[in-house]
Amino acid sequence: MDWKPETPPTAKDIAAHYRAEIADGTYGAGARLPGAQGLAKQLGVALMTVQSAYRQLAEDGLVEGRPGSGTYVIDAKESEPSAQHTAASLRDLQEQVRHVTSRLDDLSERLAQLETERTSATSSDGR
């Protein structure tokens, strides 16, 4: 598992790499990710870059940091909320946003029509 990209990776690149390795089972539940200092040295990046990547993975609910011990992959069955639940919630939210956007478009059209009618009525009154 000696990963060495051609150019120094960003925190997003590192997070994506380990996200994929967790997804494909290279790092299973309970597995310890490489130490941040060693990985930073291996990749030729700052320690903060690796820490940021690991923080992204933690925010995704994939890993947890254990002070003085390292960063470990979380068992997906035990983590809350599940990835499937989160994805379903995001789909629901997207549908709600689409609905609200559609309603706003309708209201904008109606307002424009009322403004046109008001302007026409005002000009026909000679005001």
Chimera marker file (.cmm) of the C-alpha trace (Angstrom):
<marker_set name="trace">
<marker id="1" x="0.000" y="0.000" z="0.000" r="1" g="1" b="0" radius="0.5"/>
<marker id="2" x="2.877" y="2.317" z="-0.741" r="1" g="1" b="0" radius="0.5"/>
<marker id="3" x="1.158" y="5.207" z="-2.518" r="1" g="1" b="0" radius="0.5"/>
<marker id="4" x="3.432" y="7.802" z="-4.108" r="1" g="1" b="0" radius="0.5"/>
<marker id="5" x="1.799" y="10.076" z="-6.710" r="1" g="1" b="0" radius="0.5"/>
<marker id="6" x="3.985" y="11.900" z="-9.242" r="1" g="1" b="0" radius="0.5"/>
<marker id="7" x="3.240" y="15.327" z="-7.759" r="1" g="1" b="0" radius="0.5"/>
<marker id="8" x="2.520" y="16.197" z="-4.134" r="1" g="1" b="0" radius="0.5"/>
<marker id="9" x="-1.199" y="15.618" z="-3.588" r="1" g="1" b="0" radius="0.5"/>
<marker id="10" x="-3.680" y="18.032" z="-2.032" r="1" g="1" b="0" radius="0.5"/>
<marker id="11" x="-5.724" y="17.166" z="1.029" r="1" g="1" b="0" radius="0.5"/>
<marker id="12" x="-8.667" y="16.445" z="-1.310" r="1" g="1" b="0" radius="0.5"/>
<marker id="13" x="-6.481" y="14.046" z="-3.322" r="1" g="1" b="0" radius="0.5"/>
<marker id="14" x="-5.362" y="12.216" z="-0.196" r="1" g="1" b="0" radius="0.5"/>
<marker id="15" x="-8.924" y="11.991" z="1.141" r="1" g="1" b="0" radius="0.5"/>
<marker id="16" x="-10.169" y="10.699" z="-2.231" r="1" g="1" b="0" radius="0.5"/>
<marker id="17" x="-7.418" y="8.072" z="-2.337" r="1" g="1" b="0" radius="0.5"/>
<marker id="18" x="-8.234" y="6.706" z="1.120" r="1" g="1" b="0" radius="0.5"/>
<marker id="19" x="-11.987" y="7.042" z="0.544" r="1" g="1" b="0" radius="0.5"/>
<marker id="20" x="-11.586" y="4.749" z="-2.485" r="1" g="1" b="0" radius="0.5"/>
<marker id="21" x="-9.391" y="2.314" z="-0.554" r="1" g="1" b="0" radius="0.5"/>
<marker id="22" x="-11.946" y="2.144" z="2.242" r="1" g="1" b="0" radius="0.5"/>
<marker id="23" x="-14.743" y="1.628" z="-0.303" r="1" g="1" b="0" radius="0.5"/>
<marker id="24" x="-12.917" y="-1.217" z="-2.063" r="1" g="1" b="0" radius="0.5"/>
<marker id="25" x="-12.058" y="-2.944" z="1.211" r="1" g="1" b="0" radius="0.5"/>
<marker id="26" x="-8.314" y="-2.308" z="1.239" r="1" g="1" b="0" radius="0.5"/>
<marker id="27" x="-8.920" y="-0.735" z="4.644" r="1" g="1" b="0" radius="0.5"/>
<marker id="28" x="-11.721" y="-2.587" z="6.421" r="1" g="1" b="0" radius="0.5"/>
<marker id="29" x="-13.581" y="-1.716" z="9.592" r="1" g="1" b="0" radius="0.5"/>
<marker id="30" x="-11.147" y="-1.179" z="12.437" r="1" g="1" b="0" radius="0.5"/>
<marker id="31" x="-8.116" y="-0.827" z="10.157" r="1" g="1" b="0" radius="0.5"/>
<marker id="32" x="-5.624" y="1.878" z="11.059" r="1" g="1" b="0" radius="0.5"/>
<marker id="33" x="-4.707" y="4.384" z="8.357" r="1" g="1" b="0" radius="0.5"/>
<marker id="34" x="-1.034" y="5.266" z="7.972" r="1" g="1" b="0" radius="0.5"/>
<marker id="35" x="0.304" y="7.648" z="10.599" r="1" g="1" b="0" radius="0.5"/>
<marker id="36" x="-0.117" y="11.262" z="9.532" r="1" g="1" b="0" radius="0.5"/>
<marker id="37" x="3.533" y="12.227" z="10.043" r="1" g="1" b="0" radius="0.5"/>
<marker id="38" x="4.901" y="9.265" z="8.130" r="1" g="1" b="0" radius="0.5"/>
<marker id="39" x="2.397" y="9.700" z="5.318" r="1" g="1" b="0" radius="0.5"/>
<marker id="40" x="3.178" y="13.412" z="5.035" r="1" g="1" b="0" radius="0.5"/>
<marker id="41" x="6.875" y="12.610" z="4.713" r="1" g="1" b="0" radius="0.5"/>
<marker id="42" x="6.220" y="9.815" z="2.186" r="1" g="1" b="0" radius="0.5"/>
<marker id="43" x="4.018" y="12.078" z="0.022" r="1" g="1" b="0" radius="0.5"/>
<marker id="44" x="6.199" y="15.166" z="0.374" r="1" g="1" b="0" radius="0.5"/>
<marker id="45" x="3.414" y="17.294" z="1.855" r="1" g="1" b="0" radius="0.5"/>
<marker id="46" x="2.917" y="19.219" z="5.072" r="1" g="1" b="0" radius="0.5"/>
<marker id="47" x="1.551" y="17.376" z="8.098" r="1" g="1" b="0" radius="0.5"/>
<marker id="48" x="-1.441" y="19.732" z="8.061" r="1" g="1" b="0" radius="0.5"/>
<marker id="49" x="-2.329" y="18.486" z="4.567" r="1" g="1" b="0" radius="0.5"/>
<marker id="50" x="-2.647" y="14.898" z="5.765" r="1" g="1" b="0" radius="0.5"/>
<marker id="51" x="-4.486" y="16.006" z="8.906" r="1" g="1" b="0" radius="0.5"/>
<marker id="52" x="-6.936" y="17.938" z="6.724" r="1" g="1" b="0" radius="0.5"/>
<marker id="53" x="-7.485" y="14.866" z="4.542" r="1" g="1" b="0" radius="0.5"/>
<marker id="54" x="-8.131" y="12.693" z="7.588" r="1" g="1" b="0" radius="0.5"/>
<marker id="55" x="-10.505" y="15.349" z="8.954" r="1" g="1" b="0" radius="0.5"/>
<marker id="56" x="-12.452" y="15.196" z="5.648" r="1" g="1" b="0" radius="0.5"/>
<marker id="57" x="-12.731" y="11.433" z="6.005" r="1" g="1" b="0" radius="0.5"/>
<marker id="58" x="-13.936" y="11.838" z="9.594" r="1" g="1" b="0" radius="0.5"/>
<marker id="59" x="-16.550" y="14.377" z="8.477" r="1" g="1" b="0" radius="0.5"/>
<marker id="60" x="-17.709" y="11.829" z="5.903" r="1" g="1" b="0" radius="0.5"/>
<marker id="61" x="-18.202" y="9.366" z="8.747" r="1" g="1" b="0" radius="0.5"/>
<marker id="62" x="-15.569" y="6.960" z="7.431" r="1" g="1" b="0" radius="0.5"/>
<marker id="63" x="-12.866" y="7.219" z="10.081" r="1" g="1" b="0" radius="0.5"/>
<marker id="64" x="-12.321" y="8.343" z="13.633" r="1" g="1" b="0" radius="0.5"/>
<marker id="65" x="-9.207" y="9.728" z="15.237" r="1" g="1" b="0" radius="0.5"/>
<marker id="66" x="-8.111" y="8.207" z="18.510" r="1" g="1" b="0" radius="0.5"/>
<marker id="67" x="-5.776" y="10.545" z="20.371" r="1" g="1" b="0" radius="0.5"/>
<marker id="68" x="-2.354" y="9.010" z="20.797" r="1" g="1" b="0" radius="0.5"/>
<marker id="69" x="-3.320" y="5.969" z="18.750" r="1" g="1" b="0" radius="0.5"/>
<marker id="70" x="-4.110" y="6.972" z="15.169" r="1" g="1" b="0" radius="0.5"/>
<marker id="71" x="-6.940" y="7.158" z="12.677" r="1" g="1" b="0" radius="0.5"/>
<marker id="72" x="-9.172" y="4.121" z="12.250" r="1" g="1" b="0" radius="0.5"/>
<marker id="73" x="-11.858" y="3.076" z="9.773" r="1" g="1" b="0" radius="0.5"/>
<marker id="74" x="-15.315" y="3.046" z="11.325" r="1" g="1" b="0" radius="0.5"/>
<marker id="75" x="-17.579" y="0.028" z="10.925" r="1" g="1" b="0" radius="0.5"/>
<marker id="76" x="-20.245" y="1.277" z="8.490" r="1" g="1" b="0" radius="0.5"/>
<marker id="77" x="-22.900" y="-0.879" z="10.199" r="1" g="1" b="0" radius="0.5"/>
<marker id="78" x="-22.345" y="0.886" z="13.510" r="1" g="1" b="0" radius="0.5"/>
<marker id="79" x="-21.897" y="4.443" z="12.239" r="1" g="1" b="0" radius="0.5"/>
<marker id="80" x="-24.856" y="6.795" z="12.308" r="1" g="1" b="0" radius="0.5"/>
<marker id="81" x="-26.240" y="7.954" z="10.056" r="1" g="1" b="0" radius="0.5"/>
<marker id="82" x="-25.576" y="5.327" z="7.439" r="1" g="1" b="0" radius="0.5"/>
<marker id="83" x="-24.285" y="6.342" z="4.037" r="1" g="1" b="0" radius="0.5"/>
<marker id="84" x="-27.517" y="5.080" z="2.480" r="1" g="1" b="0" radius="0.5"/>
<marker id="85" x="-29.585" y="7.163" z="4.906" r="1" g="1" b="0" radius="0.5"/>
<marker id="86" x="-27.493" y="10.249" z="4.184" r="1" g="1" b="0" radius="0.5"/>
<marker id="87" x="-27.812" y="9.742" z="0.423" r="1" g="1" b="0" radius="0.5"/>
<marker id="88" x="-31.580" y="9.319" z="0.716" r="1" g="1" b="0" radius="0.5"/>
<marker id="89" x="-31.812" y="12.470" z="2.821" r="1" g="1" b="0" radius="0.5"/>
<marker id="90" x="-29.817" y="14.400" z="0.233" r="1" g="1" b="0" radius="0.5"/>
<marker id="91" x="-32.081" y="13.155" z="-2.555" r="1" g="1" b="0" radius="0.5"/>
<marker id="92" x="-35.137" y="14.267" z="-0.553" r="1" g="1" b="0" radius="0.5"/>
<marker id="93" x="-33.598" y="17.661" z="0.032" r="1" g="1" b="0" radius="0.5"/>
<marker id="94" x="-32.751" y="18.038" z="-3.660" r="1" g="1" b="0" radius="0.5"/>
<marker id="95" x="-36.354" y="17.216" z="-4.575" r="1" g="1" b="0" radius="0.5"/>
<marker id="96" x="-37.633" y="19.811" z="-2.104" r="1" g="1" b="0" radius="0.5"/>
<marker id="97" x="-35.267" y="22.428" z="-3.541" r="1" g="1" b="0" radius="0.5"/>
<marker id="98" x="-36.471" y="21.606" z="-7.064" r="1" g="1" b="0" radius="0.5"/>
<marker id="99" x="-40.079" y="22.004" z="-5.921" r="1" g="1" b="0" radius="0.5"/>
<marker id="100" x="-39.416" y="25.343" z="-4.219" r="1" g="1" b="0" radius="0.5"/>
<marker id="101" x="-37.461" y="26.567" z="-7.256" r="1" g="1" b="0" radius="0.5"/>
<marker id="102" x="-40.340" y="25.628" z="-9.529" r="1" g="1" b="0" radius="0.5"/>
<marker id="103" x="-42.812" y="27.467" z="-7.306" r="1" g="1" b="0" radius="0.5"/>
<marker id="104" x="-40.570" y="30.545" z="-7.268" r="1" g="1" b="0" radius="0.5"/>
<marker id="105" x="-40.394" y="30.469" z="-11.068" r="1" g="1" b="0" radius="0.5"/>
<marker id="106" x="-44.201" y="30.325" z="-11.208" r="1" g="1" b="0" radius="0.5"/>
<marker id="107" x="-44.495" y="33.248" z="-8.804" r="1" g="1" b="0" radius="0.5"/>
<marker id="108" x="-41.970" y="35.285" z="-10.783" r="1" g="1" b="0" radius="0.5"/>
<marker id="109" x="-43.957" y="34.718" z="-13.977" r="1" g="1" b="0" radius="0.5"/>
<marker id="110" x="-47.212" y="35.712" z="-12.267" r="1" g="1" b="0" radius="0.5"/>
<marker id="111" x="-45.614" y="38.843" z="-10.819" r="1" g="1" b="0" radius="0.5"/>
<marker id="112" x="-44.262" y="39.840" z="-14.230" r="1" g="1" b="0" radius="0.5"/>
<marker id="113" x="-47.710" y="39.312" z="-15.745" r="1" g="1" b="0" radius="0.5"/>
<marker id="114" x="-49.351" y="41.466" z="-13.033" r="1" g="1" b="0" radius="0.5"/>
<marker id="115" x="-46.759" y="44.204" z="-13.571" r="1" g="1" b="0" radius="0.5"/>
<marker id="116" x="-47.476" y="44.146" z="-17.308" r="1" g="1" b="0" radius="0.5"/>
<marker id="117" x="-51.235" y="44.373" z="-16.681" r="1" g="1" b="0" radius="0.5"/>
<marker id="118" x="-50.748" y="47.212" z="-14.176" r="1" g="1" b="0" radius="0.5"/>
<marker id="119" x="-48.539" y="49.116" z="-16.614" r="1" g="1" b="0" radius="0.5"/>
<marker id="120" x="-51.092" y="48.626" z="-19.401" r="1" g="1" b="0" radius="0.5"/>
<marker id="121" x="-53.970" y="49.769" z="-17.200" r="1" g="1" b="0" radius="0.5"/>
<marker id="122" x="-52.048" y="52.849" z="-16.038" r="1" g="1" b="0" radius="0.5"/>
<marker id="123" x="-51.095" y="53.883" z="-19.565" r="1" g="1" b="0" radius="0.5"/>
<marker id="124" x="-54.632" y="53.402" z="-20.896" r="1" g="1" b="0" radius="0.5"/>
<marker id="125" x="-55.976" y="55.666" z="-18.116" r="1" g="1" b="0" radius="0.5"/>
<marker id="126" x="-53.678" y="58.375" z="-19.422" r="1" g="1" b="0" radius="0.5"/>
<marker id="127" x="-51.727" y="58.756" z="-16.211" r="1" g="1" b="0" radius="0.5"/>
<link id1="1" id2="2" r="1" g="1" b="0" radius="0.2"/>
<link id1="2" id2="3" r="1" g="1" b="0" radius="0.2"/>
<link id1="3" id2="4" r="1" g="1" b="0" radius="0.2"/>
<link id1="4" id2="5" r="1" g="1" b="0" radius="0.2"/>
<link id1="5" id2="6" r="1" g="1" b="0" radius="0.2"/>
<link id1="6" id2="7" r="1" g="1" b="0" radius="0.2"/>
<link id1="7" id2="8" r="1" g="1" b="0" radius="0.2"/>
<link id1="8" id2="9" r="1" g="1" b="0" radius="0.2"/>
<link id1="9" id2="10" r="1" g="1" b="0" radius="0.2"/>
<link id1="10" id2="11" r="1" g="1" b="0" radius="0.2"/>
<link id1="11" id2="12" r="1" g="1" b="0" radius="0.2"/>
<link id1="12" id2="13" r="1" g="1" b="0" radius="0.2"/>
<link id1="13" id2="14" r="1" g="1" b="0" radius="0.2"/>
<link id1="14" id2="15" r="1" g="1" b="0" radius="0.2"/>
<link id1="15" id2="16" r="1" g="1" b="0" radius="0.2"/>
<link id1="16" id2="17" r="1" g="1" b="0" radius="0.2"/>
<link id1="17" id2="18" r="1" g="1" b="0" radius="0.2"/>
<link id1="18" id2="19" r="1" g="1" b="0" radius="0.2"/>
<link id1="19" id2="20" r="1" g="1" b="0" radius="0.2"/>
<link id1="20" id2="21" r="1" g="1" b="0" radius="0.2"/>
<link id1="21" id2="22" r="1" g="1" b="0" radius="0.2"/>
<link id1="22" id2="23" r="1" g="1" b="0" radius="0.2"/>
<link id1="23" id2="24" r="1" g="1" b="0" radius="0.2"/>
<link id1="24" id2="25" r="1" g="1" b="0" radius="0.2"/>
<link id1="25" id2="26" r="1" g="1" b="0" radius="0.2"/>
<link id1="26" id2="27" r="1" g="1" b="0" radius="0.2"/>
<link id1="27" id2="28" r="1" g="1" b="0" radius="0.2"/>
<link id1="28" id2="29" r="1" g="1" b="0" radius="0.2"/>
<link id1="29" id2="30" r="1" g="1" b="0" radius="0.2"/>
<link id1="30" id2="31" r="1" g="1" b="0" radius="0.2"/>
<link id1="31" id2="32" r="1" g="1" b="0" radius="0.2"/>
<link id1="32" id2="33" r="1" g="1" b="0" radius="0.2"/>
<link id1="33" id2="34" r="1" g="1" b="0" radius="0.2"/>
<link id1="34" id2="35" r="1" g="1" b="0" radius="0.2"/>
<link id1="35" id2="36" r="1" g="1" b="0" radius="0.2"/>
<link id1="36" id2="37" r="1" g="1" b="0" radius="0.2"/>
<link id1="37" id2="38" r="1" g="1" b="0" radius="0.2"/>
<link id1="38" id2="39" r="1" g="1" b="0" radius="0.2"/>
<link id1="39" id2="40" r="1" g="1" b="0" radius="0.2"/>
<link id1="40" id2="41" r="1" g="1" b="0" radius="0.2"/>
<link id1="41" id2="42" r="1" g="1" b="0" radius="0.2"/>
<link id1="42" id2="43" r="1" g="1" b="0" radius="0.2"/>
<link id1="43" id2="44" r="1" g="1" b="0" radius="0.2"/>
<link id1="44" id2="45" r="1" g="1" b="0" radius="0.2"/>
<link id1="45" id2="46" r="1" g="1" b="0" radius="0.2"/>
<link id1="46" id2="47" r="1" g="1" b="0" radius="0.2"/>
<link id1="47" id2="48" r="1" g="1" b="0" radius="0.2"/>
<link id1="48" id2="49" r="1" g="1" b="0" radius="0.2"/>
<link id1="49" id2="50" r="1" g="1" b="0" radius="0.2"/>
<link id1="50" id2="51" r="1" g="1" b="0" radius="0.2"/>
<link id1="51" id2="52" r="1" g="1" b="0" radius="0.2"/>
<link id1="52" id2="53" r="1" g="1" b="0" radius="0.2"/>
<link id1="53" id2="54" r="1" g="1" b="0" radius="0.2"/>
<link id1="54" id2="55" r="1" g="1" b="0" radius="0.2"/>
<link id1="55" id2="56" r="1" g="1" b="0" radius="0.2"/>
<link id1="56" id2="57" r="1" g="1" b="0" radius="0.2"/>
<link id1="57" id2="58" r="1" g="1" b="0" radius="0.2"/>
<link id1="58" id2="59" r="1" g="1" b="0" radius="0.2"/>
<link id1="59" id2="60" r="1" g="1" b="0" radius="0.2"/>
<link id1="60" id2="61" r="1" g="1" b="0" radius="0.2"/>
<link id1="61" id2="62" r="1" g="1" b="0" radius="0.2"/>
<link id1="62" id2="63" r="1" g="1" b="0" radius="0.2"/>
<link id1="63" id2="64" r="1" g="1" b="0" radius="0.2"/>
<link id1="64" id2="65" r="1" g="1" b="0" radius="0.2"/>
<link id1="65" id2="66" r="1" g="1" b="0" radius="0.2"/>
<link id1="66" id2="67" r="1" g="1" b="0" radius="0.2"/>
<link id1="67" id2="68" r="1" g="1" b="0" radius="0.2"/>
<link id1="68" id2="69" r="1" g="1" b="0" radius="0.2"/>
<link id1="69" id2="70" r="1" g="1" b="0" radius="0.2"/>
<link id1="70" id2="71" r="1" g="1" b="0" radius="0.2"/>
<link id1="71" id2="72" r="1" g="1" b="0" radius="0.2"/>
<link id1="72" id2="73" r="1" g="1" b="0" radius="0.2"/>
<link id1="73" id2="74" r="1" g="1" b="0" radius="0.2"/>
<link id1="74" id2="75" r="1" g="1" b="0" radius="0.2"/>
<link id1="75" id2="76" r="1" g="1" b="0" radius="0.2"/>
<link id1="76" id2="77" r="1" g="1" b="0" radius="0.2"/>
<link id1="77" id2="78" r="1" g="1" b="0" radius="0.2"/>
<link id1="78" id2="79" r="1" g="1" b="0" radius="0.2"/>
<link id1="79" id2="80" r="1" g="1" b="0" radius="0.2"/>
<link id1="80" id2="81" r="1" g="1" b="0" radius="0.2"/>
<link id1="81" id2="82" r="1" g="1" b="0" radius="0.2"/>
<link id1="82" id2="83" r="1" g="1" b="0" radius="0.2"/>
<link id1="83" id2="84" r="1" g="1" b="0" radius="0.2"/>
<link id1="84" id2="85" r="1" g="1" b="0" radius="0.2"/>
<link id1="85" id2="86" r="1" g="1" b="0" radius="0.2"/>
<link id1="86" id2="87" r="1" g="1" b="0" radius="0.2"/>
<link id1="87" id2="88" r="1" g="1" b="0" radius="0.2"/>
<link id1="88" id2="89" r="1" g="1" b="0" radius="0.2"/>
<link id1="89" id2="90" r="1" g="1" b="0" radius="0.2"/>
<link id1="90" id2="91" r="1" g="1" b="0" radius="0.2"/>
<link id1="91" id2="92" r="1" g="1" b="0" radius="0.2"/>
<link id1="92" id2="93" r="1" g="1" b="0" radius="0.2"/>
<link id1="93" id2="94" r="1" g="1" b="0" radius="0.2"/>
<link id1="94" id2="95" r="1" g="1" b="0" radius="0.2"/>
<link id1="95" id2="96" r="1" g="1" b="0" radius="0.2"/>
<link id1="96" id2="97" r="1" g="1" b="0" radius="0.2"/>
<link id1="97" id2="98" r="1" g="1" b="0" radius="0.2"/>
<link id1="98" id2="99" r="1" g="1" b="0" radius="0.2"/>
<link id1="99" id2="100" r="1" g="1" b="0" radius="0.2"/>
<link id1="100" id2="101" r="1" g="1" b="0" radius="0.2"/>
<link id1="101" id2="102" r="1" g="1" b="0" radius="0.2"/>
<link id1="102" id2="103" r="1" g="1" b="0" radius="0.2"/>
<link id1="103" id2="104" r="1" g="1" b="0" radius="0.2"/>
<link id1="104" id2="105" r="1" g="1" b="0" radius="0.2"/>
<link id1="105" id2="106" r="1" g="1" b="0" radius="0.2"/>
<link id1="106" id2="107" r="1" g="1" b="0" radius="0.2"/>
<link id1="107" id2="108" r="1" g="1" b="0" radius="0.2"/>
<link id1="108" id2="109" r="1" g="1" b="0" radius="0.2"/>
<link id1="109" id2="110" r="1" g="1" b="0" radius="0.2"/>
<link id1="110" id2="111" r="1" g="1" b="0" radius="0.2"/>
<link id1="111" id2="112" r="1" g="1" b="0" radius="0.2"/>
<link id1="112" id2="113" r="1" g="1" b="0" radius="0.2"/>
<link id1="113" id2="114" r="1" g="1" b="0" radius="0.2"/>
<link id1="114" id2="115" r="1" g="1" b="0" radius="0.2"/>
<link id1="115" id2="116" r="1" g="1" b="0" radius="0.2"/>
<link id1="116" id2="117" r="1" g="1" b="0" radius="0.2"/>
<link id1="117" id2="118" r="1" g="1" b="0" radius="0.2"/>
<link id1="118" id2="119" r="1" g="1" b="0" radius="0.2"/>
<link id1="119" id2="120" r="1" g="1" b="0" radius="0.2"/>
<link id1="120" id2="121" r="1" g="1" b="0" radius="0.2"/>
<link id1="121" id2="122" r="1" g="1" b="0" radius="0.2"/>
<link id1="122" id2="123" r="1" g="1" b="0" radius="0.2"/>
<link id1="123" id2="124" r="1" g="1" b="0" radius="0.2"/>
<link id1="124" id2="125" r="1" g="1" b="0" radius="0.2"/>
<link id1="125" id2="126" r="1" g="1" b="0" radius="0.2"/>
<link id1="126" id2="127" r="1" g="1" b="0" radius="0.2"/>
</marker_set>
